[in-house]
């Protein structure tokens, strides 16, 4: 971590030899920010998450850029893998962690 990283409170995680910056969420955030936050908290790169949800890298990049929505099956895989709550992901309400049955 560089002095600038420490000062800004950003955390970097190494994934396959590259540093992945954990995306922190501010008071207001949208679904794209929550998607990036989940991916980085799971220590996954964009290509890894694309493979996990069964999408091409290019398609996943469009999803993270807000140019395409997640399909229901992609969303289900993402939420299951990351242990995230659907209401939190879709609407930003409630707790991030999924309730266990």
VENSULVEN-V778042 format. One line per field, one symbol per residue. ss: DSSP state (H for helix, E for strand, C for the rest). A space follows every 10 residues. Layout:
ss = ???
This chain:
ss = CCHHHHHHCC CEEEECCEEE ECCCCCCCCC HHHHHHHHHH HCCCCHHHHH HHHCCCHHHH HHHHCCCCCC CHHHHHHHHH HHCECHHHHH HCCCCCECCC C
